[in-house]
Amino acid sequence: MRWLETATGILKRRARGDRMTARVDESTDELSPHLALGRLGERMAARFLERKGYRLVAANFRLAVGRNTRGQVIHNEIDIVAYEGETLCFVEVKTRQSDSFALPESNVDLRKQRQITRAARVYRRTFNLTNALFRYDVVSVLLPPAQGDGSVVPPQLRLLRGFWTEERFRKRSWFGSETNY
């Protein structure tokens, strides 16, 4: 599995004391236009977060979380894992060319939040970070296409800290917190 190689590489660098940096894949030649737009947005978001003082740890952290009804392996992915001070941040990047229909961050719906939360739990367990402070952020990237007159509109990036919490995804007790059966 690819994510094991990534996790193993991170653990080896961590054991050697190497500075852990994230590399977002620069090649977008063979990708479809919407995937190329997403990769470009992720690269811009990574640079944006570094300028804001984040220390990037991993990009596109991917892991298998189970199988669907047809037996195919289901993967979840965290776009960027970074530290802001002592807080571990799991960052989802959403890139769009226009916000006329909806803002990019509106696509980080409940289903996507659940997927990232599940992947983040595995990440924290894998690297023994279960007691670390953490939060879920979103970077919204708006990359408008060039105008008809050839003028270029600059990209707009917004960081939304603490976009959601893990609280809504915790399993609840059937009998309440006080009752022990």
Buried (B, 14 or more C-beta within 10 A) or exposed (E): EEBEEBBEEBEEEEEEEEEBEBEBEEEBEEBEEEEBBBBBBBBBBBEBBBEEEBBBBBBBBBBBEEEEEEEEEEBBBBBBBBBBEEBBBBBBBBBBBEBEEEBBBEBBEEEBBBBBBBBBBBBBEBBEEEEEEBBBBBBBBBBBEEEEEEEEEEBEBEBBEEBBEBEEBEEEEEEEEEEEE
